[in-house]
Amino acid sequence: MEEIAGSAVARVIKGVGWIAFHVADAVGDLLATRTPRNKRSKRSGRGA
C-alpha cells in the first residue's frame, strides 16, 4: 500500500510542478511584454 500511495503522491507532485512551471512561464511572458510599455509610458510622463 505504501508503494502505491508513494507513486500516487509522486505523480501529484510532478503534475502540480508541471502546471506551476507553465503558469510561471506564462506570467513571465506577460510581465516581459508589459514592463517595457510601462517603463516607456512612465519615462515619457516624467519627461513631459
matplotlib code that plots the C-alpha trace (Angstrom):
import matplotlib.pyplot as plt

x = [0.0, 2.8, 4.4, 1.1, 0.5, 4.1, 3.8, 0.4, 1.9, 4.9, 2.5, 0.5, 3.7, 5.0, 1.7, 1.5, 5.1, 4.4, 1.4, 3.2, 6.1, 3.9, 1.9, 5.1, 6.3, 3.0, 3.2, 6.8, 5.8, 3.0, 5.4, 8.1, 5.6, 4.0, 7.0, 8.7, 5.4, 5.0, 8.6, 8.2, 5.0, 6.4, 9.6, 7.6, 5.2, 8.1, 9.9, 6.8]
y = [0.0, 2.4, 1.9, 2.7, 5.8, 6.9, 6.7, 8.5, 11.3, 11.5, 11.8, 14.5, 16.4, 16.1, 17.3, 20.3, 21.2, 20.9, 23.2, 25.7, 25.7, 26.6, 29.1, 30.9, 30.8, 32.4, 35.0, 35.7, 36.2, 38.6, 40.6, 40.7, 42.1, 44.6, 46.0, 47.7, 49.6, 50.6, 51.9, 53.8, 55.4, 56.3, 57.8, 59.9, 61.0, 62.1, 63.8, 65.8]
z = [0.0, 0.8, -2.6, -4.4, -2.2, -2.7, -6.5, -6.4, -4.4, -6.7, -9.7, -8.0, -7.1, -10.6, -12.0, -9.8, -10.5, -14.3, -14.0, -11.8, -14.2, -17.2, -15.2, -14.1, -17.7, -18.9, -16.2, -17.1, -20.7, -19.7, -17.5, -20.2, -22.7, -20.3, -18.4, -21.4, -22.2, -18.6, -18.4, -21.7, -20.5, -17.1, -18.7, -21.2, -18.4, -16.3, -19.2, -20.1]

ax = plt.figure().add_subplot(projection="3d")
ax.plot(x, y, z, "-o")
ax.set_aspect("equal")
plt.show()
